Amino acid sequence: MSLKTRHFDRLGNGGLTLTEMGFGTAPLGNLIRAISDDDAQATLQAAWDAGVRYFDTAPLYGLGLSETRLNRFLRDKPRDEYVLSTKVGRLLVPTTPEKRDGPDKWIDVPDRTEMFDYTYDGVMRSLEFSFERLGVARVDILYAHDLDMFSRGDRQVLDAALNEFIEGGYRALLELRDQGVIKAFGAGVNEWESCQWLTERGDFDIFLLAGRYTLLEQTPLDSFLPLAQERGIGLVIGGAYNSGILATGAKPGAYYNYDPAPQEILDRVAKIEKVCAAHGTRLIDAAFQFPLLHPAVVSVIPGGQGAKEVQGSLQAARAEIPDALWHDLKSEGLLRADAPTP
């Protein structure tokens, strides 16, 4: 049983066909723990063998390691058989081991420090460096990376970055799209508010939104998702498991938004689990498939550091979920009434 696909062609330029299950390669950048090159290749191969044909990466992931691992994997794959996205907004600068970024986050990776740069030249240089690390001649989608409060931590810093991007990097992405170098562009962020801010100021195709339209959170339904539909904008969902709790369930130590889950989240997930169990459905299955019920969503991209994690998401993507499950979640106030469901 092959994975379902969704064709996305906002501009009438032929568009892109994305598998409903994509693959987010941040874990292959040795996120939190190091894995071997061979294990990284085996994980990617498991995704490919399962039918996954959309791969997302970024210079940030492993400070270049994720892109170089994709280089090795994609080298013998026909270029027209997969969709590839990477990100702009950071340049990686060689440094000494004691000064490299993220020593507690990225394990055993190149000695680099990140330099945020959302200017026209910064975006063009970022793409050039990504081409070299990836070893490909074409990238399909470019996302401006981390234009959000979660990453920048300060409103003034974020506003400056947004303005720098709109005045410079945005123009670079427009040119790259107009020239056919890329098929689509947008932003890869942790907050829907940034997606809306950008949509109100430019001509964006697609956004990668992490963790904000999930079984636990549907706030983008207030304003951003209706706007996205109106503009024909596609949405890729990262973090569909909200950093883990929607995969592991409400067990002690479960993670939500990169931190141990607070009690109210544990309680809510436990209630959702109970409804899922009543319908013979795993929580992870409902969590994976829920975002795909919205017409703007074109792919969900769980990551993984091993073939076992790939298989878990694959099982979730292929699960049969009774329509009554969504109805019961709504009737119990665990899912917004206006969330698209069968």
VOBAGU-251066 format. One line per 10 residues: number of its first residue (from 1); their letters; for each residue x, y, z of C-alpha. Coordinates in pm, 1 decimal, m for minus. Example, Ala and Ser with C-alpha at 12.3 -4.5 7.8 and 13.67 -1.06 7.14 Angstrom:
BEGIN
1	as	1230.0 m450.0 780.0; 1367.0 m106.0 714.0
END
This chain:
BEGIN
1	mslktrhfdr	0.0 0.0 0.0; 175.3 314.3 m122.5; 160.5 648.1 52.4; m101.7 893.4 m64.9; 16.2 1209.0 m237.0; m116.2 1563.7 m270.8; m45.8 1780.7 m571.9; 18.4 2144.9 m493.8; 21.6 2397.9 m777.4; m68.1 2743.9 m653.9
11	lgnggltlte	89.2 2932.4 m945.0; 12.8 2704.1 m1235.7; 385.0 2632.8 m1286.9; 344.3 2255.5 m1274.2; 359.3 2255.1 m898.4; 482.8 1976.0 m675.1; 352.5 1636.8 m572.4; 421.9 1572.4 m204.7; 367.0 1249.6 m18.3; 121.9 1298.7 270.5
21	mgfgtaplgn	397.2 1163.9 492.5; 721.2 1351.7 440.3; 1044.3 1321.9 634.0; 1190.5 1592.2 856.8; 1564.9 1546.2 883.3; 1648.6 1746.3 1197.7; 1706.2 1422.1 1395.3; 1961.9 1316.8 1132.3; 2167.3 1620.4 1236.9; 2247.6 1432.3 1560.9
31	liraisddda	1973.9 1608.9 1753.5; 2020.8 1533.3 2126.0; 2210.5 1213.8 2047.4; 2462.0 1113.8 1783.1; 2388.8 843.1 1530.1; 2630.9 694.6 1278.2; 2631.1 782.5 910.3; 2521.8 426.8 833.7; 2227.4 449.9 1073.3; 2126.8 781.6 915.1
41	qatlqaawda	2136.1 621.6 570.0; 1934.1 322.0 691.6; 1670.1 556.9 834.9; 1644.0 749.2 507.8; 1629.6 423.7 312.5; 1346.0 297.5 533.5; 1151.8 615.4 456.2; 1223.5 583.6 82.8; 1124.7 214.4 77.3; 798.6 309.4 248.8
51	gvryfdtapl	724.0 549.3 m36.1; 823.9 880.1 125.5; 921.3 1127.8 m146.5; 929.9 1459.6 37.0; 1240.6 1542.7 241.2; 1289.1 1860.8 442.8; 1620.7 1981.2 579.8; 1797.5 2300.9 688.1; 2152.0 2433.0 737.9; 2077.5 2452.2 1111.3
61	yglglsetrl	2015.3 2078.4 1150.5; 2343.9 1943.3 1280.1; 2513.8 2263.7 1160.6; 2525.0 2126.7 807.1; 2533.8 1754.8 893.0; 2172.4 1684.3 793.1; 2226.3 1831.0 446.2; 2551.3 1640.9 389.9; 2388.7 1314.7 499.6; 2108.2 1376.9 250.5
71	nrflrdkprd	2376.2 1434.6 m15.5; 2504.4 1080.4 25.4; 2154.8 933.2 27.2; 2005.6 1123.6 m266.2; 2307.5 1089.8 m494.5; 2172.8 789.8 m682.9; 1803.0 883.0 m665.1; 1634.0 1017.7 m981.0; 1592.3 1392.0 m918.3; 1235.6 1403.9 m1049.9
81	eyvlstkvgr	1121.5 1134.7 m807.0; 1137.1 1339.8 m488.3; 1060.7 1686.4 m350.8; 1334.0 1859.2 m149.9; 1306.8 2163.3 75.1; 1570.3 2345.6 273.9; 1585.2 2676.8 455.6; 1747.2 3018.5 442.9; 1815.5 3285.0 703.7; 2128.0 3140.0 863.5
91	llvpttpekr	2484.5 3122.9 738.6; 2722.9 2875.9 901.2; 3063.8 3015.5 993.4; 3363.3 2789.8 1079.4; 3473.1 2825.7 1440.5; 3664.1 2647.7 1716.6; 3512.1 2352.1 1905.4; 3456.0 2551.0 2226.1; 3274.9 2828.7 2039.2; 3045.9 2621.1 1820.2
101	dgpdkwidvp	2670.5 2657.4 1855.5; 2433.7 2418.3 2031.6; 2681.3 2181.4 2200.9; 2399.1 2035.0 2412.2; 2156.0 2013.0 2119.7; 2368.8 1901.3 1823.7; 2605.2 1618.6 1917.1; 2927.4 1540.3 1729.6; 2869.9 1785.2 1443.7; 3089.8 2029.8 1244.7
111	drtemfdyty	3241.9 2322.9 1434.8; 3021.0 2604.5 1312.2; 2847.0 2905.5 1456.3; 2525.1 3036.3 1302.4; 2487.0 3387.8 1173.6; 2131.3 3504.2 1110.0; 2106.7 3679.8 774.6; 1771.8 3746.9 606.5; 1909.6 3995.8 351.9; 1897.0 3948.5 m25.0
121	dgvmrslefs	2265.2 3849.8 m37.1; 2231.9 3633.2 272.8; 1952.7 3427.5 117.0; 2142.8 3383.1 m210.2; 2460.1 3277.1 m26.6; 2265.6 3039.8 195.9; 2119.4 2863.6 m108.4; 2463.0 2836.8 m270.7; 2607.2 2673.8 40.7; 2308.1 2436.6 64.2
131	ferlgvarvd	2356.2 2333.5 m299.2; 2713.7 2236.4 m215.3; 2624.5 2045.4 101.8; 2329.3 1869.5 m65.3; 2509.2 1794.6 m389.9; 2195.9 1862.2 m594.6; 2133.5 2106.0 m877.1; 1780.3 2190.8 m771.9; 1588.0 2259.9 m453.0; 1209.2 2265.2 m485.4
141	ilyahdldmf	1103.5 2471.5 m181.8; 1288.3 2731.7 24.2; 1164.7 2834.3 368.0; 1284.4 3141.5 558.3; 1381.7 2977.1 887.5; 1282.2 3067.4 1243.1; 1117.9 3405.8 1195.4; 933.9 3361.0 1523.5; 942.0 3453.4 1892.2; 1024.2 3096.1 1990.4
151	srgdrqvlda	1357.7 3118.2 1809.1; 1439.2 3486.7 1848.1; 1317.2 3535.7 2204.3; 1266.4 3912.3 2182.8; 999.4 4112.4 2003.7; 1236.8 4382.7 1883.1; 1485.6 4126.9 1753.1; 1206.4 3942.3 1571.3; 1061.7 4261.2 1422.8; 1405.4 4358.2 1293.2
161	alnefieggy	1449.6 4014.0 1136.3; 1103.1 4021.2 975.5; 1168.7 4364.8 829.1; 1515.8 4262.6 707.8; 1359.9 3963.2 536.5; 1073.3 4151.2 373.1; 1312.2 4422.2 248.6; 1577.6 4180.0 121.2; 1544.6 3802.8 145.1; 1185.5 3804.4 24.4
171	rallelrdqg	1296.4 3975.8 m297.5; 1562.3 3706.6 m346.9; 1303.6 3430.7 m307.9; 1069.0 3602.4 m553.3; 1348.0 3618.5 m810.1; 1444.9 3255.3 m756.2; 1083.0 3148.9 m805.3; 1031.9 3372.0 m1110.0; 1349.5 3229.8 m1266.7; 1235.0 2872.7 m1204.2
181	vikafgagvn	1524.9 2795.8 m968.9; 1266.9 2697.7 m703.7; 900.7 2604.1 m741.9; 773.5 2756.6 m417.9; 878.7 2945.5 m107.7; 754.5 3041.3 236.0; 874.0 3021.3 593.9; 952.8 2744.0 838.5; 838.1 2861.8 1181.1; 702.1 2755.5 1518.0
191	ewescqwlte	420.1 3013.6 1533.7; 125.7 3073.4 1303.9; 132.3 3446.9 1379.6; 448.5 3484.3 1170.9; 281.7 3300.7 882.5; m6.3 3545.3 894.6; 221.5 3850.7 921.8; 413.2 3740.3 614.1; 102.3 3642.7 417.0; m41.7 3990.0 473.5
201	rgdfdiflla	273.9 4146.6 326.3; 385.0 3922.4 41.2; 311.6 3652.9 m213.1; 391.8 3329.3 m32.6; 322.8 2975.4 m153.4; 373.2 2741.0 136.1; 456.8 2741.6 505.9; 613.0 2478.4 727.0; 442.1 2520.4 1063.1; 574.0 2320.3 1357.6
211	grytlleqtp	344.9 2214.4 1639.2; 66.3 2470.9 1604.2; m202.5 2281.0 1414.1; m229.8 1951.7 1595.0; m470.6 1736.0 1788.7; m383.2 1957.6 2086.2; m382.9 2301.3 1922.3; m608.1 2452.1 1657.1; m569.6 2828.6 1714.0; m464.1 2891.7 1349.6
221	ldsflplaqe	m829.3 2828.3 1258.7; m909.3 3174.4 1399.1; m753.5 3370.8 1115.7; m444.9 3225.3 947.7; m588.3 2906.9 800.2; m889.1 3082.6 641.6; m644.8 3335.5 492.9; m420.3 3056.1 364.4; m715.8 2889.1 194.3; m822.7 3217.6 40.4
231	rgiglvigga	m472.6 3267.0 m105.4; m424.1 2905.5 m211.1; m131.4 2868.2 28.2; m16.5 2518.4 122.2; 81.4 2407.4 469.5; 334.8 2145.0 573.1; 294.6 2035.3 933.8; 600.3 1962.8 1144.2; 578.2 1863.2 1509.2; 243.3 1688.1 1465.6
241	ynsgilatga	314.7 1504.2 1790.4; 383.6 1830.2 1981.6; 741.5 1719.9 2062.3; 636.3 1370.3 2156.5; 334.9 1362.0 2387.0; 92.4 1277.4 2106.2; 313.7 981.5 2016.4; 399.7 856.3 2364.8; 72.9 944.1 2535.8; 28.2 1113.7 2871.2
251	kpgayynydp	297.7 923.2 3055.5; 532.5 1070.6 3318.1; 814.9 1263.0 3153.6; 625.9 1308.8 2825.7; 743.7 1608.3 2625.3; 531.2 1894.6 2496.0; 686.4 2184.8 2299.7; 1041.5 2065.1 2376.3; 983.9 2062.7 2754.8; 829.6 1821.4 3006.5
261	apqeildrva	451.6 1847.9 2964.7; 261.2 2051.7 3225.7; m17.9 1880.2 3415.1; m303.7 2040.1 3219.6; m157.1 1908.7 2893.7; m107.9 1562.5 3042.6; m471.6 1565.4 3155.3; m601.8 1676.5 2816.1; m397.4 1416.5 2628.9; m521.8 1147.0 2865.9
271	kiekvcaahg	m879.9 1240.5 2776.2; m800.0 1232.8 2403.6; m633.6 892.9 2449.0; m945.1 760.1 2619.1; m1165.0 861.6 2323.9; m916.0 709.0 2079.7; m909.9 384.1 2276.9; m1289.7 368.0 2269.5; m1267.1 363.5 1890.9; m980.0 114.1 1873.7
281	trlidaafqf	m742.0 381.8 1747.4; m388.1 461.7 1861.4; m329.7 819.9 1975.6; m36.8 855.2 1732.4; m263.9 754.0 1441.2; m515.3 1027.4 1519.3; m235.8 1279.9 1580.7; m73.9 1209.6 1244.5; m392.4 1215.6 1041.0; m575.2 1507.3 1203.1
291	pllhpavvsv	m378.8 1790.0 1031.5; m428.0 1624.5 691.7; m803.4 1669.9 727.8; m758.1 2041.6 664.8; m766.6 2121.3 290.3; m466.4 2357.4 312.6; m235.0 2086.7 451.5; m22.7 1909.0 190.9; 210.7 1697.3 404.8; 297.5 1598.3 761.4
301	ipggqgakev	669.6 1549.7 825.6; 765.2 1349.6 1131.6; 1136.7 1289.9 1174.9; 1319.7 995.0 1315.7; 1664.2 866.3 1407.7; 1590.0 506.8 1318.2; 1386.4 282.3 1092.2; 1160.8 189.6 1386.2; 1042.4 550.5 1421.9; 980.2 568.6 1047.6
311	qgslqaarae	770.0 252.3 1067.6; 568.8 397.5 1358.1; 474.1 705.4 1157.6; 410.5 495.5 847.9; 165.4 283.4 1042.0; m3.8 602.1 1161.9; m27.4 738.0 807.6; m197.8 420.1 686.0; m431.6 360.2 980.2; m807.0 349.7 926.6
321	ipdalwhdlk	m974.8 596.2 1161.8; m1353.3 588.0 1216.4; m1532.2 916.5 1149.5; m1708.0 881.4 1484.1; m1375.0 935.8 1663.7; m1356.9 1296.7 1543.0; m1722.4 1352.1 1628.6; m1668.1 1230.7 1984.1; m1357.4 1446.3 2032.2; m1562.9 1748.4 1931.1
331	segllradap	m1862.4 1659.8 2145.2; m1634.4 1626.2 2449.4; m1471.9 1963.6 2382.3; m1134.7 1807.8 2299.7; m1132.1 1931.0 1940.5; m1259.0 2258.4 1802.2; m1600.7 2237.6 1644.7; m1481.3 2422.6 1333.2; m1183.6 2191.9 1270.8; m1231.3 2014.5 934.3
341	tp	m1312.4 1645.5 988.7; m1489.5 1383.6 777.1
END
